[in-house]
Amino acid sequence: MKLKDSFINYKMNDENVLVTVDNQIFSGIVHLNKVSAFIADCLKEDISEEKLINAILNKYDVDRKTAVTDVQNVIKQLKSIGAIDE
């Protein structure tokens, strides 16, 4: 899976945000915490859910269950706004 090219994540005034250049897909700004911003960054390239989980485990001091839950929640939210290409 991969973040659609029309979605851009960046840091604005010390806050991570995700916006789209195609307002027919989604109109608005998504505010990201550090973990969801990291996941969105990883999704710039085609990556599997398992590799995302492993990236979280390597980056943050969390257990596997937390990493799985975080990745699944962020992916679900990104899919709900049409931000993911599968």
Gaussian input, Z-matrix of N, CA and C with variables (Angstrom, degrees):
# hf/3-21g

backbone

0 1
 N
 C     1     B1
 C     2     B2     1     A1
 N     3     B3     2     A2     1     D1
 C     4     B4     3     A3     2     D2
 C     5     B5     4     A4     3     D3
 N     6     B6     5     A5     4     D4
 C     7     B7     6     A6     5     D5
 C     8     B8     7     A7     6     D6
 N     9     B9     8     A8     7     D7
 C    10    B10     9     A9     8     D8
 C    11    B11    10    A10     9     D9
 N    12    B12    11    A11    10    D10
 C    13    B13    12    A12    11    D11
 C    14    B14    13    A13    12    D12
 N    15    B15    14    A14    13    D13
 C    16    B16    15    A15    14    D14
 C    17    B17    16    A16    15    D15
 N    18    B18    17    A17    16    D16
 C    19    B19    18    A18    17    D17
 C    20    B20    19    A19    18    D18
 N    21    B21    20    A20    19    D19
 C    22    B22    21    A21    20    D20
 C    23    B23    22    A22    21    D21
 N    24    B24    23    A23    22    D22
 C    25    B25    24    A24    23    D23
 C    26    B26    25    A25    24    D24
 N    27    B27    26    A26    25    D25
 C    28    B28    27    A27    26    D26
 C    29    B29    28    A28    27    D27
 N    30    B30    29    A29    28    D28
 C    31    B31    30    A30    29    D29
 C    32    B32    31    A31    30    D30
 N    33    B33    32    A32    31    D31
 C    34    B34    33    A33    32    D32
 C    35    B35    34    A34    33    D33
 N    36    B36    35    A35    34    D34
 C    37    B37    36    A36    35    D35
 C    38    B38    37    A37    36    D36
 N    39    B39    38    A38    37    D37
 C    40    B40    39    A39    38    D38
 C    41    B41    40    A40    39    D39
 N    42    B42    41    A41    40    D40
 C    43    B43    42    A42    41    D41
 C    44    B44    43    A43    42    D42
 N    45    B45    44    A44    43    D43
 C    46    B46    45    A45    44    D44
 C    47    B47    46    A46    45    D45
 N    48    B48    47    A47    46    D46
 C    49    B49    48    A48    47    D47
 C    50    B50    49    A49    48    D48
 N    51    B51    50    A50    49    D49
 C    52    B52    51    A51    50    D50
 C    53    B53    52    A52    51    D51
 N    54    B54    53    A53    52    D52
 C    55    B55    54    A54    53    D53
 C    56    B56    55    A55    54    D54
 N    57    B57    56    A56    55    D55
 C    58    B58    57    A57    56    D56
 C    59    B59    58    A58    57    D57
 N    60    B60    59    A59    58    D58
 C    61    B61    60    A60    59    D59
 C    62    B62    61    A61    60    D60
 N    63    B63    62    A62    61    D61
 C    64    B64    63    A63    62    D62
 C    65    B65    64    A64    63    D63
 N    66    B66    65    A65    64    D64
 C    67    B67    66    A66    65    D65
 C    68    B68    67    A67    66    D66
 N    69    B69    68    A68    67    D67
 C    70    B70    69    A69    68    D68
 C    71    B71    70    A70    69    D69
 N    72    B72    71    A71    70    D70
 C    73    B73    72    A72    71    D71
 C    74    B74    73    A73    72    D72
 N    75    B75    74    A74    73    D73
 C    76    B76    75    A75    74    D74
 C    77    B77    76    A76    75    D75
 N    78    B78    77    A77    76    D76
 C    79    B79    78    A78    77    D77
 C    80    B80    79    A79    78    D78
 N    81    B81    80    A80    79    D79
 C    82    B82    81    A81    80    D80
 C    83    B83    82    A82    81    D81
 N    84    B84    83    A83    82    D82
 C    85    B85    84    A84    83    D83
 C    86    B86    85    A85    84    D84
 N    87    B87    86    A86    85    D85
 C    88    B88    87    A87    86    D86
 C    89    B89    88    A88    87    D87
 N    90    B90    89    A89    88    D88
 C    91    B91    90    A90    89    D89
 C    92    B92    91    A91    90    D90
 N    93    B93    92    A92    91    D91
 C    94    B94    93    A93    92    D92
 C    95    B95    94    A94    93    D93
 N    96    B96    95    A95    94    D94
 C    97    B97    96    A96    95    D95
 C    98    B98    97    A97    96    D96
 N    99    B99    98    A98    97    D97
 C   100   B100    99    A99    98    D98
 C   101   B101   100   A100    99    D99
 N   102   B102   101   A101   100   D100
 C   103   B103   102   A102   101   D101
 C   104   B104   103   A103   102   D102
 N   105   B105   104   A104   103   D103
 C   106   B106   105   A105   104   D104
 C   107   B107   106   A106   105   D105
 N   108   B108   107   A107   106   D106
 C   109   B109   108   A108   107   D107
 C   110   B110   109   A109   108   D108
 N   111   B111   110   A110   109   D109
 C   112   B112   111   A111   110   D110
 C   113   B113   112   A112   111   D111
 N   114   B114   113   A113   112   D112
 C   115   B115   114   A114   113   D113
 C   116   B116   115   A115   114   D114
 N   117   B117   116   A116   115   D115
 C   118   B118   117   A117   116   D116
 C   119   B119   118   A118   117   D117
 N   120   B120   119   A119   118   D118
 C   121   B121   120   A120   119   D119
 C   122   B122   121   A121   120   D120
 N   123   B123   122   A122   121   D121
 C   124   B124   123   A123   122   D122
 C   125   B125   124   A124   123   D123
 N   126   B126   125   A125   124   D124
 C   127   B127   126   A126   125   D125
 C   128   B128   127   A127   126   D126
 N   129   B129   128   A128   127   D127
 C   130   B130   129   A129   128   D128
 C   131   B131   130   A130   129   D129
 N   132   B132   131   A131   130   D130
 C   133   B133   132   A132   131   D131
 C   134   B134   133   A133   132   D132
 N   135   B135   134   A134   133   D133
 C   136   B136   135   A135   134   D134
 C   137   B137   136   A136   135   D135
 N   138   B138   137   A137   136   D136
 C   139   B139   138   A138   137   D137
 C   140   B140   139   A139   138   D138
 N   141   B141   140   A140   139   D139
 C   142   B142   141   A141   140   D140
 C   143   B143   142   A142   141   D141
 N   144   B144   143   A143   142   D142
 C   145   B145   144   A144   143   D143
 C   146   B146   145   A145   144   D144
 N   147   B147   146   A146   145   D145
 C   148   B148   147   A147   146   D146
 C   149   B149   148   A148   147   D147
 N   150   B150   149   A149   148   D148
 C   151   B151   150   A150   149   D149
 C   152   B152   151   A151   150   D150
 N   153   B153   152   A152   151   D151
 C   154   B154   153   A153   152   D152
 C   155   B155   154   A154   153   D153
 N   156   B156   155   A155   154   D154
 C   157   B157   156   A156   155   D155
 C   158   B158   157   A157   156   D156
 N   159   B159   158   A158   157   D157
 C   160   B160   159   A159   158   D158
 C   161   B161   160   A160   159   D159
 N   162   B162   161   A161   160   D160
 C   163   B163   162   A162   161   D161
 C   164   B164   163   A163   162   D162
 N   165   B165   164   A164   163   D163
 C   166   B166   165   A165   164   D164
 C   167   B167   166   A166   165   D165
 N   168   B168   167   A167   166   D166
 C   169   B169   168   A168   167   D167
 C   170   B170   169   A169   168   D168
 N   171   B171   170   A170   169   D169
 C   172   B172   171   A171   170   D170
 C   173   B173   172   A172   171   D171
 N   174   B174   173   A173   172   D172
 C   175   B175   174   A174   173   D173
 C   176   B176   175   A175   174   D174
 N   177   B177   176   A176   175   D175
 C   178   B178   177   A177   176   D176
 C   179   B179   178   A178   177   D177
 N   180   B180   179   A179   178   D178
 C   181   B181   180   A180   179   D179
 C   182   B182   181   A181   180   D180
 N   183   B183   182   A182   181   D181
 C   184   B184   183   A183   182   D182
 C   185   B185   184   A184   183   D183
 N   186   B186   185   A185   184   D184
 C   187   B187   186   A186   185   D185
 C   188   B188   187   A187   186   D186
 N   189   B189   188   A188   187   D187
 C   190   B190   189   A189   188   D188
 C   191   B191   190   A190   189   D189
 N   192   B192   191   A191   190   D190
 C   193   B193   192   A192   191   D191
 C   194   B194   193   A193   192   D192
 N   195   B195   194   A194   193   D193
 C   196   B196   195   A195   194   D194
 C   197   B197   196   A196   195   D195
 N   198   B198   197   A197   196   D196
 C   199   B199   198   A198   197   D197
 C   200   B200   199   A199   198   D198
 N   201   B201   200   A200   199   D199
 C   202   B202   201   A201   200   D200
 C   203   B203   202   A202   201   D201
 N   204   B204   203   A203   202   D202
 C   205   B205   204   A204   203   D203
 C   206   B206   205   A205   204   D204
 N   207   B207   206   A206   205   D205
 C   208   B208   207   A207   206   D206
 C   209   B209   208   A208   207   D207
 N   210   B210   209   A209   208   D208
 C   211   B211   210   A210   209   D209
 C   212   B212   211   A211   210   D210
 N   213   B213   212   A212   211   D211
 C   214   B214   213   A213   212   D212
 C   215   B215   214   A214   213   D213
 N   216   B216   215   A215   214   D214
 C   217   B217   216   A216   215   D215
 C   218   B218   217   A217   216   D216
 N   219   B219   218   A218   217   D217
 C   220   B220   219   A219   218   D218
 C   221   B221   220   A220   219   D219
 N   222   B222   221   A221   220   D220
 C   223   B223   222   A222   221   D221
 C   224   B224   223   A223   222   D222
 N   225   B225   224   A224   223   D223
 C   226   B226   225   A225   224   D224
 C   227   B227   226   A226   225   D225
 N   228   B228   227   A227   226   D226
 C   229   B229   228   A228   227   D227
 C   230   B230   229   A229   228   D228
 N   231   B231   230   A230   229   D229
 C   232   B232   231   A231   230   D230
 C   233   B233   232   A232   231   D231
 N   234   B234   233   A233   232   D232
 C   235   B235   234   A234   233   D233
 C   236   B236   235   A235   234   D234
 N   237   B237   236   A236   235   D235
 C   238   B238   237   A237   236   D236
 C   239   B239   238   A238   237   D237
 N   240   B240   239   A239   238   D238
 C   241   B241   240   A240   239   D239
 C   242   B242   241   A241   240   D240
 N   243   B243   242   A242   241   D241
 C   244   B244   243   A243   242   D242
 C   245   B245   244   A244   243   D243
 N   246   B246   245   A245   244   D244
 C   247   B247   246   A246   245   D245
 C   248   B248   247   A247   246   D246
 N   249   B249   248   A248   247   D247
 C   250   B250   249   A249   248   D248
 C   251   B251   250   A250   249   D249
 N   252   B252   251   A251   250   D250
 C   253   B253   252   A252   251   D251
 C   254   B254   253   A253   252   D252
 N   255   B255   254   A254   253   D253
 C   256   B256   255   A255   254   D254
 C   257   B257   256   A256   255   D255

   B1=1.4350
   B2=1.5230
   B3=1.3386
   B4=1.4542
   B5=1.5221
   B6=1.3283
   B7=1.4537
   B8=1.5185
   B9=1.3306
   B10=1.4596
   B11=1.5233
   B12=1.3249
   B13=1.4553
   B14=1.5260
   B15=1.3231
   B16=1.4649
   B17=1.5321
   B18=1.3353
   B19=1.4589
   B20=1.5260
   B21=1.3180
   B22=1.4627
   B23=1.5241
   B24=1.3187
   B25=1.4611
   B26=1.5176
   B27=1.3156
   B28=1.4550
   B29=1.5152
   B30=1.3279
   B31=1.4569
   B32=1.5158
   B33=1.3384
   B34=1.4548
   B35=1.5267
   B36=1.3339
   B37=1.4714
   B38=1.5298
   B39=1.3187
   B40=1.4649
   B41=1.5286
   B42=1.3219
   B43=1.4561
   B44=1.5234
   B45=1.3317
   B46=1.4624
   B47=1.5234
   B48=1.3396
   B49=1.4591
   B50=1.5230
   B51=1.3207
   B52=1.4555
   B53=1.5203
   B54=1.3284
   B55=1.4632
   B56=1.5175
   B57=1.3217
   B58=1.4525
   B59=1.5198
   B60=1.3100
   B61=1.4600
   B62=1.5213
   B63=1.3358
   B64=1.4585
   B65=1.5278
   B66=1.3436
   B67=1.4600
   B68=1.5245
   B69=1.3291
   B70=1.4610
   B71=1.5259
   B72=1.3240
   B73=1.4690
   B74=1.5275
   B75=1.3271
   B76=1.4586
   B77=1.5125
   B78=1.3055
   B79=1.4592
   B80=1.5188
   B81=1.3084
   B82=1.4571
   B83=1.5094
   B84=1.3014
   B85=1.4575
   B86=1.5167
   B87=1.3162
   B88=1.4586
   B89=1.5219
   B90=1.3190
   B91=1.4573
   B92=1.5234
   B93=1.3235
   B94=1.4601
   B95=1.5219
   B96=1.3230
   B97=1.4574
   B98=1.5359
   B99=1.3181
   B100=1.4683
   B101=1.5272
   B102=1.3300
   B103=1.4655
   B104=1.5259
   B105=1.3224
   B106=1.4659
   B107=1.5297
   B108=1.3252
   B109=1.4694
   B110=1.5315
   B111=1.3358
   B112=1.4605
   B113=1.5256
   B114=1.3337
   B115=1.4632
   B116=1.5254
   B117=1.3305
   B118=1.4687
   B119=1.5240
   B120=1.3244
   B121=1.4647
   B122=1.5266
   B123=1.3188
   B124=1.4679
   B125=1.5237
   B126=1.3339
   B127=1.4640
   B128=1.5298
   B129=1.3213
   B130=1.4685
   B131=1.5274
   B132=1.3194
   B133=1.4642
   B134=1.5199
   B135=1.3249
   B136=1.4648
   B137=1.5257
   B138=1.3304
   B139=1.4610
   B140=1.5309
   B141=1.3078
   B142=1.4667
   B143=1.5260
   B144=1.3186
   B145=1.4649
   B146=1.5271
   B147=1.3152
   B148=1.4684
   B149=1.5309
   B150=1.3226
   B151=1.4694
   B152=1.5298
   B153=1.3372
   B154=1.4650
   B155=1.5262
   B156=1.3203
   B157=1.4610
   B158=1.5301
   B159=1.3303
   B160=1.4630
   B161=1.5266
   B162=1.3276
   B163=1.4686
   B164=1.5307
   B165=1.3348
   B166=1.4725
   B167=1.5278
   B168=1.3277
   B169=1.4739
   B170=1.5234
   B171=1.3299
   B172=1.4614
   B173=1.5283
   B174=1.3228
   B175=1.4641
   B176=1.5309
   B177=1.3171
   B178=1.4599
   B179=1.5256
   B180=1.3078
   B181=1.4597
   B182=1.5289
   B183=1.3449
   B184=1.4637
   B185=1.5192
   B186=1.3179
   B187=1.4621
   B188=1.5285
   B189=1.3092
   B190=1.4680
   B191=1.5359
   B192=1.3258
   B193=1.4623
   B194=1.5352
   B195=1.3130
   B196=1.4649
   B197=1.5151
   B198=1.3275
   B199=1.4688
   B200=1.5304
   B201=1.3240
   B202=1.4682
   B203=1.5297
   B204=1.3196
   B205=1.4673
   B206=1.5230
   B207=1.3313
   B208=1.4650
   B209=1.5257
   B210=1.3194
   B211=1.4678
   B212=1.5292
   B213=1.3078
   B214=1.4671
   B215=1.5260
   B216=1.3281
   B217=1.4699
   B218=1.5181
   B219=1.3169
   B220=1.4677
   B221=1.5225
   B222=1.3235
   B223=1.4689
   B224=1.5262
   B225=1.3156
   B226=1.4710
   B227=1.5288
   B228=1.3139
   B229=1.4600
   B230=1.5367
   B231=1.3172
   B232=1.4714
   B233=1.5260
   B234=1.3129
   B235=1.4733
   B236=1.5226
   B237=1.3283
   B238=1.4722
   B239=1.5276
   B240=1.3351
   B241=1.4729
   B242=1.5300
   B243=1.3252
   B244=1.4666
   B245=1.5138
   B246=1.3416
   B247=1.4606
   B248=1.5296
   B249=1.3298
   B250=1.4724
   B251=1.5264
   B252=1.3303
   B253=1.4605
   B254=1.5211
   B255=1.3267
   B256=1.4759
   B257=1.5013
   A1=108.52
   A2=114.61
   A3=119.67
   A4=109.33
   A5=115.89
   A6=121.14
   A7=107.92
   A8=116.85
   A9=120.15
   A10=109.56
   A11=115.49
   A12=121.34
   A13=113.01
   A14=117.72
   A15=120.86
   A16=112.66
   A17=117.39
   A18=121.49
   A19=110.14
   A20=115.32
   A21=121.61
   A22=107.87
   A23=116.24
   A24=119.17
   A25=108.74
   A26=115.00
   A27=120.12
   A28=109.94
   A29=114.41
   A30=120.84
   A31=108.21
   A32=116.16
   A33=122.12
   A34=107.48
   A35=116.32
   A36=120.48
   A37=111.93
   A38=116.73
   A39=123.68
   A40=113.80
   A41=117.05
   A42=121.38
   A43=108.40
   A44=116.16
   A45=121.06
   A46=109.17
   A47=115.56
   A48=120.29
   A49=109.95
   A50=114.58
   A51=122.94
   A52=106.54
   A53=116.39
   A54=121.41
   A55=108.44
   A56=115.81
   A57=120.14
   A58=109.79
   A59=115.37
   A60=120.82
   A61=110.70
   A62=116.77
   A63=122.25
   A64=108.53
   A65=116.52
   A66=118.76
   A67=113.15
   A68=118.46
   A69=120.30
   A70=110.81
   A71=116.55
   A72=121.37
   A73=109.31
   A74=115.39
   A75=121.67
   A76=107.40
   A77=115.76
   A78=120.64
   A79=108.21
   A80=116.47
   A81=119.56
   A82=111.68
   A83=114.59
   A84=122.87
   A85=107.72
   A86=116.00
   A87=121.48
   A88=107.24
   A89=116.40
   A90=121.49
   A91=108.08
   A92=116.48
   A93=122.07
   A94=110.70
   A95=116.60
   A96=118.60
   A97=107.58
   A98=117.11
   A99=120.22
   A100=112.54
   A101=116.97
   A102=120.11
   A103=110.45
   A104=117.47
   A105=119.28
   A106=110.95
   A107=118.21
   A108=120.90
   A109=110.00
   A110=116.80
   A111=120.64
   A112=110.74
   A113=116.55
   A114=120.79
   A115=109.90
   A116=117.38
   A117=121.06
   A118=110.42
   A119=116.83
   A120=120.72
   A121=110.89
   A122=116.86
   A123=121.16
   A124=110.95
   A125=116.68
   A126=121.38
   A127=113.01
   A128=117.41
   A129=119.29
   A130=110.06
   A131=115.38
   A132=122.75
   A133=107.87
   A134=116.97
   A135=120.98
   A136=108.58
   A137=116.13
   A138=120.73
   A139=109.35
   A140=116.09
   A141=120.38
   A142=109.76
   A143=114.98
   A144=120.09
   A145=110.34
   A146=117.21
   A147=120.67
   A148=111.22
   A149=117.55
   A150=120.22
   A151=110.97
   A152=117.13
   A153=120.59
   A154=110.35
   A155=116.40
   A156=121.18
   A157=109.81
   A158=116.72
   A159=120.09
   A160=111.70
   A161=117.55
   A162=121.13
   A163=110.41
   A164=116.49
   A165=120.88
   A166=109.99
   A167=116.22
   A168=119.95
   A169=111.73
   A170=117.00
   A171=120.63
   A172=112.51
   A173=117.33
   A174=122.11
   A175=112.80
   A176=117.29
   A177=122.10
   A178=111.25
   A179=115.52
   A180=122.09
   A181=108.75
   A182=115.59
   A183=121.96
   A184=108.93
   A185=115.30
   A186=119.26
   A187=109.21
   A188=115.99
   A189=121.79
   A190=111.73
   A191=117.32
   A192=120.81
   A193=110.58
   A194=117.08
   A195=121.69
   A196=110.59
   A197=116.91
   A198=121.14
   A199=110.75
   A200=116.92
   A201=121.48
   A202=109.77
   A203=116.37
   A204=121.16
   A205=110.95
   A206=117.10
   A207=121.12
   A208=111.31
   A209=116.67
   A210=120.79
   A211=109.92
   A212=117.43
   A213=120.18
   A214=111.91
   A215=117.30
   A216=120.40
   A217=112.32
   A218=117.11
   A219=120.52
   A220=110.13
   A221=117.44
   A222=120.43
   A223=110.25
   A224=117.01
   A225=121.09
   A226=110.51
   A227=116.86
   A228=120.82
   A229=111.51
   A230=116.40
   A231=119.58
   A232=110.82
   A233=117.19
   A234=120.55
   A235=110.50
   A236=117.43
   A237=120.71
   A238=112.62
   A239=116.90
   A240=119.93
   A241=111.49
   A242=117.10
   A243=120.92
   A244=114.04
   A245=116.99
   A246=120.79
   A247=114.60
   A248=117.05
   A249=121.17
   A250=111.39
   A251=115.45
   A252=122.78
   A253=106.16
   A254=116.10
   A255=117.99
   A256=110.85
   D1=159.34
   D2=-175.02
   D3=-153.66
   D4=148.28
   D5=173.90
   D6=-68.72
   D7=132.95
   D8=179.80
   D9=-61.05
   D10=144.91
   D11=-177.73
   D12=-60.11
   D13=-23.95
   D14=-179.03
   D15=-78.06
   D16=-6.07
   D17=177.53
   D18=-102.82
   D19=135.21
   D20=-177.38
   D21=-127.07
   D22=129.28
   D23=173.72
   D24=-110.46
   D25=137.61
   D26=-179.98
   D27=-157.20
   D28=170.43
   D29=-179.91
   D30=-99.43
   D31=128.20
   D32=-178.81
   D33=-130.53
   D34=115.85
   D35=-179.88
   D36=52.23
   D37=50.42
   D38=179.94
   D39=62.39
   D40=20.41
   D41=177.37
   D42=-127.06
   D43=134.56
   D44=177.58
   D45=-85.23
   D46=130.13
   D47=-179.36
   D48=-134.21
   D49=158.57
   D50=176.44
   D51=-126.85
   D52=126.15
   D53=179.06
   D54=-131.17
   D55=165.01
   D56=177.02
   D57=-122.45
   D58=148.88
   D59=175.34
   D60=-92.24
   D61=-1.17
   D62=179.19
   D63=-119.97
   D64=92.60
   D65=-175.38
   D66=-73.06
   D67=0.12
   D68=172.87
   D69=-78.90
   D70=-20.94
   D71=176.55
   D72=-84.78
   D73=-50.95
   D74=-176.53
   D75=-157.28
   D76=138.45
   D77=178.97
   D78=-120.60
   D79=114.78
   D80=179.26
   D81=146.40
   D82=-174.81
   D83=178.59
   D84=-121.68
   D85=133.63
   D86=175.85
   D87=-104.10
   D88=121.88
   D89=177.89
   D90=-86.50
   D91=128.64
   D92=-175.09
   D93=-113.02
   D94=138.12
   D95=169.21
   D96=-80.55
   D97=179.70
   D98=-175.10
   D99=-61.36
   D100=-40.16
   D101=-178.31
   D102=-69.20
   D103=-46.34
   D104=-179.55
   D105=-67.44
   D106=-32.12
   D107=175.04
   D108=-66.17
   D109=-39.72
   D110=177.09
   D111=-63.44
   D112=-42.45
   D113=178.55
   D114=-63.15
   D115=-46.02
   D116=178.75
   D117=-60.39
   D118=-37.73
   D119=176.59
   D120=-63.27
   D121=-43.86
   D122=178.43
   D123=-62.75
   D124=-32.06
   D125=-177.35
   D126=-77.60
   D127=2.48
   D128=174.42
   D129=-66.95
   D130=-24.94
   D131=175.37
   D132=-112.61
   D133=154.33
   D134=177.42
   D135=-63.48
   D136=124.92
   D137=-175.74
   D138=-147.44
   D139=147.22
   D140=178.33
   D141=-85.27
   D142=162.57
   D143=177.22
   D144=-60.90
   D145=-40.40
   D146=-179.52
   D147=-62.92
   D148=-40.66
   D149=178.56
   D150=-67.98
   D151=-34.14
   D152=175.25
   D153=-63.30
   D154=-44.41
   D155=179.00
   D156=-60.38
   D157=-45.97
   D158=179.29
   D159=-63.80
   D160=-35.81
   D161=177.73
   D162=-64.43
   D163=-40.43
   D164=176.95
   D165=-63.73
   D166=-44.28
   D167=179.92
   D168=-62.51
   D169=-35.25
   D170=179.28
   D171=-75.56
   D172=-30.27
   D173=-175.27
   D174=-88.11
   D175=-39.24
   D176=-173.15
   D177=-118.75
   D178=154.63
   D179=178.80
   D180=-89.07
   D181=77.28
   D182=179.72
   D183=-133.34
   D184=159.72
   D185=176.32
   D186=-82.50
   D187=165.62
   D188=-176.15
   D189=-60.43
   D190=-40.88
   D191=-178.61
   D192=-60.14
   D193=-42.91
   D194=178.60
   D195=-65.21
   D196=-43.22
   D197=179.71
   D198=-61.90
   D199=-44.07
   D200=179.55
   D201=-61.50
   D202=-47.83
   D203=-179.56
   D204=-60.72
   D205=-45.91
   D206=-179.55
   D207=-61.26
   D208=-47.58
   D209=-178.82
   D210=-63.09
   D211=-46.33
   D212=-179.22
   D213=-62.91
   D214=-40.08
   D215=178.91
   D216=-65.85
   D217=-43.65
   D218=-179.68
   D219=-66.69
   D220=-43.28
   D221=178.58
   D222=-61.61
   D223=-43.10
   D224=178.78
   D225=-59.41
   D226=-44.95
   D227=-179.84
   D228=-66.28
   D229=-41.64
   D230=179.31
   D231=-66.63
   D232=-38.01
   D233=176.58
   D234=-64.48
   D235=-36.80
   D236=-177.27
   D237=-65.19
   D238=-23.51
   D239=177.71
   D240=-103.15
   D241=6.44
   D242=176.93
   D243=76.18
   D244=28.58
   D245=-175.32
   D246=-92.54
   D247=-6.73
   D248=-173.99
   D249=-111.60
   D250=132.40
   D251=167.87
   D252=-98.75
   D253=130.45
   D254=179.48
   D255=-107.70

